[in-house]
Amino acid sequence: MKIRSILSLALPVLLAACGDSQVGSDYEGESLLTVKGTIVNELDEAPEGPVDAVLVWNSVTTDRENENFPVRTTVTGSFPAAFTLSIHEPPPAESLNDLTEIGLVDTRVGIATIEAALNEESAGDGSGLGVDEHHVIVYVESEMDEDGLWSNFFGGPLAPGFHVMDVLSSEDDEQDPERQAAFDACDAAATTEAEHKACEGYNAKIKIRPSAGGPSTSLTVRMAPSEDLEYPDWH
């Protein structure tokens, strides 16, 4: 499993000055996405060390192998610990899901879970202390095809940039009737191989949709025994 740092995350910098602004060397520029949340501890024993919020980007290669790209964020306060996550740069190309090699010429997309862990190395692949079971962060690199796989996957096209998304699990990983009907209609209307492949966007294990609150959505990372946690598994 390859683990690489892919984003620069920090608490927002608050500047106050008279006259011209003096920007220090630690200023990372305007945030592309800032979200807030809490980490709730339901473990019987306290973790051995300070806990961080870690953003774990996940990509699937063309040979169906998964790669995780965890990045530590900053957690302040005591349990339930409040955290602010601020993203200042788009993820690099290697962290994004690229479908061009299988004939789907569409935007590249990044999908990340928000996890609690002692460090980057102990997050990802279900090995962290906890996770937000109901949200993921999505990054869209460029314009999304209205009838493409990703648009079908997310219930409609998303604008380029970062998005806070709700995760709605289907019981027993079964396809719900609404998405099954959408897949059947899409597949029946498809006339090319690429169009048939785009219909596969309806066949995801979980349903991911834009959060009504957008960046204002409050995240909750729950720390609990691993067998009690449900990590969002979108692939």
C-alpha positions in Angstrom: 0.0 0.0 0.0 1.5 3.3 -1.0 1.1 6.2 1.5 1.9 9.7 0.3 1.1 13.1 1.6 -1.0 14.8 -1.0 -2.5 18.0 0.5 -1.3 20.8 2.7 -3.8 21.1 5.6 -3.7 23.5 8.6 -5.9 25.6 10.8 -7.0 28.8 9.0 -4.7 31.7 9.6 -6.3 34.8 11.1 -4.7 38.1 10.2 -5.5 41.5 11.6 -3.4 44.6 10.7 -3.7 48.3 10.1 -2.9 49.6 6.7 -1.2 47.1 4.3 -1.4 43.4 5.2 1.8 41.8 6.2 1.7 38.1 5.2 4.1 35.8 7.0 6.0 32.9 5.6 3.4 30.5 7.2 0.5 31.9 5.2 -0.7 29.2 2.8 -3.1 31.3 0.7 -6.9 31.2 0.4 -8.6 28.0 1.5 -10.3 26.0 -1.2 -12.4 24.2 1.4 -12.8 24.6 5.2 -14.9 22.2 7.2 -15.4 21.8 11.0 -16.3 18.8 13.1 -15.8 16.8 16.3 -14.1 13.5 17.2 -16.3 11.5 19.6 -14.5 8.9 21.7 -16.4 5.7 22.4 -13.3 3.5 23.1 -13.0 1.8 26.4 -9.5 3.0 26.8 -8.0 6.3 25.8 -5.6 6.2 22.8 -1.9 6.1 23.5 -1.0 9.5 22.3 -2.6 12.6 20.7 -5.3 11.9 18.0 -5.3 13.7 14.7 -8.0 14.1 12.0 -6.6 12.4 8.9 -8.0 12.9 5.4 -7.6 9.5 3.5 -7.9 9.8 -0.3 -8.6 6.5 -2.0 -8.0 5.7 -5.6 -8.7 2.5 -7.6 -6.1 1.6 -10.3 -7.1 0.1 -13.7 -6.2 -3.4 -12.4 -8.7 -2.9 -9.5 -6.1 -2.3 -6.8 -6.7 0.3 -4.1 -4.3 2.9 -3.0 -4.6 5.1 0.1 -3.2 8.6 0.5 -3.5 9.8 4.1 -2.8 13.3 5.3 -2.9 14.5 8.9 -4.9 17.5 9.8 -4.9 19.5 13.1 -7.1 18.7 16.1 -7.5 21.1 19.0 -9.4 20.8 22.4 -10.3 17.8 24.4 -12.8 15.0 23.7 -15.1 15.6 22.0 -12.2 17.2 20.1 -13.1 20.1 17.8 -11.2 20.2 14.5 -11.0 22.6 11.6 -9.8 21.2 8.3 -8.6 23.6 5.6 -7.5 22.5 2.2 -5.3 25.0 0.2 -4.2 22.9 -2.9 -5.8 20.4 -5.2 -4.6 16.9 -4.8 -1.9 15.8 -7.3 -2.7 13.6 -10.3 -1.6 10.3 -8.7 -4.3 10.5 -6.0 -7.2 10.9 -8.4 -9.3 8.2 -10.0 -8.6 8.3 -13.7 -10.9 6.3 -16.0 -9.4 7.3 -19.4 -7.6 4.0 -19.7 -10.9 2.1 -19.8 -12.4 4.4 -22.4 -14.2 6.8 -20.2 -13.0 10.3 -21.1 -14.3 12.4 -18.2 -12.9 14.4 -15.3 -10.7 12.8 -12.7 -12.1 12.5 -9.2 -10.8 12.2 -5.7 -12.7 10.6 -2.8 -11.5 10.8 0.8 -12.7 9.5 4.1 -12.2 11.6 7.3 -10.5 9.4 9.9 -9.1 9.6 13.5 -5.6 8.2 13.9 -2.3 8.7 15.8 -0.5 9.6 12.5 -0.7 9.1 8.7 0.8 5.7 8.8 -1.9 4.3 11.1 -4.8 5.6 9.0 -6.4 4.1 5.9 -7.5 0.6 4.9 -9.7 0.5 8.0 -6.8 0.7 10.4 -7.5 4.0 12.1 -9.1 4.7 15.4 -12.3 6.0 13.9 -14.0 7.5 10.9 -16.9 9.8 9.8 -19.3 7.1 8.7 -21.7 9.5 7.0 -19.5 11.8 5.0 -16.7 11.9 2.4 -14.8 14.7 0.8 -14.9 14.7 -3.1 -12.6 16.6 -5.4 -13.6 17.1 -9.1 -10.7 18.2 -11.4 -12.7 19.6 -14.3 -16.1 19.8 -15.9 -18.1 16.6 -15.4 -20.0 14.9 -18.2 -23.8 15.1 -17.6 -24.3 11.5 -18.6 -20.9 10.1 -17.6 -20.0 7.5 -15.0 -19.2 10.0 -12.2 -22.4 12.0 -12.8 -24.4 8.8 -12.5 -22.4 7.8 -9.4 -23.1 11.1 -7.6 -26.7 11.5 -8.7 -25.9 14.4 -11.1 -22.9 16.4 -12.3 -20.7 18.2 -9.7 -18.9 21.4 -10.4 -15.0 21.4 -10.4 -13.6 21.8 -6.9 -14.2 20.3 -3.5 -17.5 19.0 -2.1 -18.8 17.6 1.2 -20.9 14.6 0.4 -23.3 12.5 2.4 -22.8 8.7 2.5 -26.1 6.7 2.4 -25.4 3.0 2.8 -27.5 0.3 1.1 -28.3 -2.6 3.4 -26.3 -5.7 2.8 -24.6 -3.9 -0.2 -27.6 -4.6 -2.3 -28.6 -2.2 -5.1 -31.6 -0.1 -4.2 -34.6 -0.2 -6.6 -34.3 3.4 -7.7 -30.6 3.0 -8.8 -31.3 -0.4 -10.3 -34.1 1.1 -12.5 -31.7 4.0 -13.5 -29.0 1.5 -14.5 -31.5 -0.6 -16.5 -32.7 2.5 -18.4 -29.2 3.7 -19.0 -28.0 0.4 -20.2 -31.0 -0.1 -22.5 -30.4 3.3 -24.1 -26.6 2.9 -24.5 -25.3 2.4 -28.0 -21.5 2.4 -27.5 -19.1 0.6 -25.2 -18.3 3.8 -23.4 -22.0 4.5 -22.8 -22.5 1.1 -21.3 -19.5 1.6 -19.0 -20.8 4.9 -17.9 -24.0 3.2 -16.7 -21.8 1.3 -14.1 -21.9 4.5 -12.0 -25.3 3.4 -10.8 -23.9 0.2 -9.4 -21.9 1.5 -6.5 -22.0 -0.2 -3.0 -23.0 3.1 -1.3 -25.0 6.1 -2.3 -23.0 9.4 -2.3 -24.9 12.7 -2.6 -24.0 16.4 -2.0 -24.5 17.4 1.6 -27.4 20.0 2.0 -25.1 22.2 4.2 -22.2 22.1 1.8 -19.0 23.3 3.5 -21.1 24.2 6.6 -21.9 20.6 7.2 -20.7 19.5 10.6 -18.6 16.3 10.5 -18.5 13.7 13.3 -15.6 11.3 13.5 -16.5 8.4 15.8 -13.8 6.5 17.6 -14.9 3.0 18.4 -13.7 -0.7 18.2 -13.1 -1.5 14.5 -15.8 -4.1 14.4 -18.3 -1.4 15.4 -17.3 1.1 12.6 -18.6 1.3 9.1 -16.0 2.8 6.8 -17.5 4.3 3.6 -16.5 1.7 0.9 -17.5 3.3 -2.4 -15.6 1.0 -4.9 
